[in-house]
Every structure is written in structure tokens, then in C-alpha cells.
Amino acid sequence: MTFENQMQDAAMRERNLAQRLIAQEADGDQSPLGMVAATERAFERLYRHLSVLIGIDGFDVLAKRSLYLATLEYPFLVLVTTESEADRFHFHGLTASIVGRQPAEVDAGIIAILGYFFWLLVTFVGDALFHRLVRGVWSDAIIDWKEPGGEETPA
């Protein structure tokens, strides 16, 4: 398997994980507004856990970069911004950006934001530490993790 194929597998792996965790956060509300709220909850959970480790600015940089990368694929996200404060993280304009969009497009866009966040995190800290970090946030989640070019391993 080539390096490019491994990278594509890895990016899909992070999106699949993002999709499962957002669905878990949605707790059955699959409406576009429910999925946006679930995404905001997921990022809020990540923020509470990761900002202690990487700082508010570190989290903000990762969130902004993941949003930028998602915007390249889903231009309807272009007016969305992020805000990291001492005690919370928030997306501004995410709800407004989905008005008039098809549910599948909304789902794909918000999954891309979290998927890119995960991909960036894996890129910086590696698979093993990423696993531990995600487990620290979603200890009750069942996460099947497929190594790029390898076998699935339960996390």
C-alpha cells in the first residue's frame, strides 16, 4: 500500500470515528439542528479534556484549521468561526450556515470538521496517544480503529 493510500485510509478512518461519535452525541436526534448541536457538544467535550493538555490556544488552532479544511470541501461553512475561552469552546454561525441545506450535506460538513480535527491530532501526537485522548473524552464509546493498511483493533 502506498503512502498516499495510507493517508486516504487514515483520513477516512478519522471521519468514520467522527461520524460515530457525533451520532452518539446526537442521542437519536438525526435532524440537521440535532447534528449541529451534537457536533458542538463533541467539541465542547474535547475542549474540556484537551485544553488542559494543549492549552486554549493549541485547541483553538486545531479547531480553526479543521474548520478551514472542512470549508474547502463544504463552502457553506465559510462564515463559521470558532471561539475558545477559558471555560468554553463555541462555533459561531454553524447553525445559520445549515439553513436551506440538505441533511446529508449538513452531516457530511460537520463530520468533516470533527474528522479533520481528529486527523490533525493523530498527525501531531500519533495513533497511540490519540487513542488514549479519545478514550479520555468518550470512555463509554466503542471505538473500532483500523490502522492504515492494517487490521481493525478495538480501542
Residue pairs with C-beta under 8 A, 6 or more apart in sequence:
1 9
1 148
1 149
5 148
5 149
6 148
6 149
7 148
9 146
9 148
9 149
10 119
10 122
10 148
11 115
11 119
13 145
13 146
13 148
14 115
14 116
14 118
14 119
14 122
15 111
15 112
15 115
17 115
17 118
17 134
17 143
17 145
18 42
18 111
18 112
18 114
18 115
18 117
18 118
19 107
19 111
19 115
20 141
20 143
21 42
21 114
21 138
21 141
22 35
22 38
22 39
22 42
22 110
22 111
22 114
23 30
23 38
24 138
24 141
25 38
25 39
25 41
25 42
25 45
26 34
26 35
26 37
26 38
27 38
29 35
29 37
29 38
30 103
31 103
32 98
32 101
32 103
32 106
32 107
33 95
33 98
35 103
35 106
35 107
35 110
36 94
36 95
36 98
36 106
36 110
39 91
39 94
39 110
39 113
39 114
40 90
40 91
40 94
42 114
43 63
43 89
43 91
43 114
43 117
44 88
44 89
45 137
45 138
46 59
46 89
46 117
46 137
47 59
47 84
47 88
47 89
49 133
49 136
49 137
50 58
50 59
50 133
50 137
51 58
51 59
51 84
51 89
53 133
54 62
56 84
56 85
56 86
57 84
59 84
59 89
60 82
60 84
62 117
62 120
62 121
63 82
63 84
63 89
63 117
64 82
65 116
65 120
66 113
66 114
66 115
66 116
66 117
66 119
66 120
67 77
67 80
67 81
67 82
67 91
67 113
67 116
69 112
69 116
70 77
70 109
70 112
70 113
70 115
70 116
71 77
71 78
71 80
73 108
73 109
73 112
74 105
74 108
74 109
74 112
76 97
76 98
76 101
76 105
76 109
77 94
77 97
77 109
77 113
78 97
79 93
79 96
79 97
80 91
80 92
80 93
80 94
80 97
81 91
81 92
81 93
82 89
82 90
82 91
82 92
83 89
83 90
83 91
83 92
94 110
98 106
98 109
101 109
118 130
118 134
121 130
121 133
122 130
125 133
127 145
127 147
131 143
131 145
131 155
134 141
134 143
134 155
135 143
135 155
142 154
143 154
143 155
144 152
144 153
144 154
144 155
145 152
145 153
145 154
145 155
146 152
146 153
147 153
